Amino acid sequence: MHISDCIGCETFPCVDINRENHILPDTDLNPVKIKIIMISEAAPADLSDYYYAPGEPHFQQTTLLAFQDAGVQASSFEDILNLGVYFTTAVKCGKTGYGIKAGTIKECSHILEKELAFFPNVQVFLLMGDVAIKAINYIAKRTDQERAIPAGSTYKIRGGEFYFRGARAFPSYLQVGPSFNIEKSKRRMIAEDIAAALNFLE
């Protein structure tokens, strides 16, 4: 199935996004084989950098490096996909500024909630950055009346034991964007969180 054929935004009410960059994963997959879902921030400014774009898009390159940092023996993004990992963004459009408004994250979390419902066998959520964490908390509060991830800086809460809809949730840092190759300490922590997620599956 193709997720992009099943869901999407129809009204585009948000003011701090570029609707021309609206995108959901457009790759043929078997949802029952997905064990890990990695959620990052927003669609890239250039859609040729998206996870499932042809060639060697930026999202693929840095994500592959992050998994290699975590000790995964992978030589291509396809190797990561074959581990049962699905990649998506919390916000489905490109952002127009540095940050993303809370209202935009909340609005798009309705689409994310529908997207996640397609995957019945997920055991791990990797929440890459504050936007992904907030989106999951919006979904959790609509259904469970409480946060999945507690408030606080990622530095303080990462490593805690959290769950979302029966699956383990790992809050971490954003693994795409220019800061990945610049902030070495965050890159190390991203690798630790990915390794912990993979160890949880074992």
Secondary structure, DSSP 8 states (H G I E B T S, - for coil): --GGGT---SS---SSEEGGG-----S---GGG--EEEEEEEE-SSGGGSTT-SS--HHHHHHHHHHHHTT---SSHHHHHTTTEEEEEEEEEEESSSS--HHHHHHHHHHHHHHHTT-TT--EEEEESHHHHHHHHHHHHHHTSS-SS-SS-HHHHTTS-EEETTEEEEEE---SSGGGGT-HHHHHHHHHHHHHHHHHH-
